[in-house]
């Protein structure tokens, strides 16, 4: 599991450079400690808290063939599980960086700016592809798409199948791992605020849906959002390989706007109408019921403000692209007349030399 970058210099042990170069090895050793803890009876109970999903509830189904179905709810012990899978995410990040992205960077010879953006898009493309595929399989198996009423019917949805709970655990672990990665990847100071904003937005919305038992709505919105973001980062990777290929950005721009509208529509439908008209009203922390007016307004306000912020960033991005495109077109137009003018000057220079040979002064010199 160890990943070690080849360098000519050996930095001092426990220095910043040493930790950055060997962070995947260090994290692998920490994760291995938890795995080894499963082998001993004394430590197995402690190690299980970090590795396996907690709060198992077994439900017997009524019917001719009675079967036991395992469901899970959330609790404080989930923090230990999230921590362990945060370590796994750091290790996977280093593997993708070392064995895929770095090799591609050496072939392409990108500039420093393109290098950082290529790494960012490469990492996020892998994560979005994995999360979109996994989330879609859960939606299909639980039939949330074929029956949208299940998004609010039967709230609070305290019990989740294993795949759904593990999905949310991995999502929280991944976005938490992005915080130490700012240090490990030597992120520029000017880029840190932007990174912190979108990491915080992901953590707040995913944790909010998980804690408030809005996991079904959260899963649908995450799958929708990840598909759109996947398209953007794949388009950026294609653009870096060939700058003439920009069709993906156009498709992404259309889907981005549609995605914001669909997110708002599903949120208002589920929280504003579905939960507001549900019979199970009231606040009960032990039962996991948060269906009160204040919570509903807070959830809708958070979603609406986030969508407005994303649209504002999207509009600024499009305006900057159009401005850069217009500047590039004007530069091309200026270069064409200058080239034609230089050709005319050369032609006039040649003619002037030939005419100069037959000038009166030259004839006079010949006669003398």
Buried (B, 14 or more C-beta within 10 A) or exposed (E): EEBEEEEEEEBEEEEEEBBBBBBBBBBBEEBEEBEEBBEEEEBEEEBBBBBEBBBEEEEEEEEEEEEEEEBBBBEEBBEBBBBBBBBBBBBBBBEBBBEEBBEBBEEEEBEEEBBBBBBBBBBBBBBBBBBBEBBBEBBEEBEBEEEBEBBBEEBBBBBBBEBBBBBBBBBBBBBBBBBBBBEBBEBEEEEEEEBBEBBEBBBEBBBBBBEBBBBBBBBBBBBBBBBBBBBBBBBBBBBBEEEEEEEBBEEBBEBBEEBBEBBBEBBBBBBBEBBEEBEEEEEEEEEBBBBBEEBBEBBBEBBBEBBEEBBEEBEEBEEEEEEEEEEEEEEEEEEEEEEEEEEEEEEEEEEEEEEEEEEEEEEEEEEE
